[in-house]
Amino acid sequence: MKVKMQTFPNLYRGFTDCCLKTYSQVVRKVVGLDKQAKLSDLQNAAAGSFASAFAALVLCPTELVKCRLQTMYEMETSGKIAKSQNTVWSVVKSILRKDGPLGFYRGLSSTLLREVPGYFFFFGGYELSRSFFASGRSKDELGPVSLMLSGGVGGICLWLAVYPVDCIKSRIQVLSMSGKQTGFIGTFISVMKNEGIMALYSGLKPTIIRAFPANGSLFLAYEYSRKLMMSQFEAH
């Protein structure tokens, strides 16, 4: 940027303008973006699956606090824990006091086991649904209704594929409040032995009801944001 602005100062309005024009003129050609290369539906699914492994590092601590807050009343009334303040800060302090900073990653392996295959089905379901609605046309031409339906389908594919794993994850994160430390396999065997397979699908209905509009809106916002950003780059 320095050399370009030093040698051709009249061509650029400033540093940002120089960056955008350089991106458009040079970087796009180097990485082949001018060829409009498209990933296949399978490649998009694999990319989403890979990215989810990093997302799990952020999701695990926040979901741990969320799950404990949502079940605080039941844990207190069942006598598994003593009565306490039902606030985010009280849960955070409790985790730090009992397990230290690493305590926020209780259930990380279960979260990874949910996220990595789950997001393969999430993005795979979304892309396949978009391909279905496109019917041979470019998927970039799809309207908001098709995008929202495709996002809803992706969300449903995610939860149908990994809901039992999510159920085990939630139990591990919640029951560890009472000092019970059980791994994924042990919790799974206990649920199957004492409650049966249908217990792994408890709460599936509200999850599916939430998944369709939530993920439909998510992908609609994503696609239109992406188009807006691409149009800004192309304008320069």
Secondary structure, 3 states (H helix, E strand, C coil): CHHHHHHCHHHCCCHHHHHHHHHHHHHHHHHCHHHCCCCCHHHHHHHHHHHHHHHHHHHHHHHHHHHHHHCHHHHHHCCCCCCCCCCHHHHHHHHHHHHCHHHHHCCHHHHHHHHHHHHHHHHHHHHHHHHHHHCCCCHHHCCHHHHHHHHHHHHHHHHHHHHHHHHHHHHHHHHHHHCCCCCHHHHHHHHHHHCCHHHHHCCHHHHHHHHHHHHHHHHHHHHHHHHHHHHHHHHC
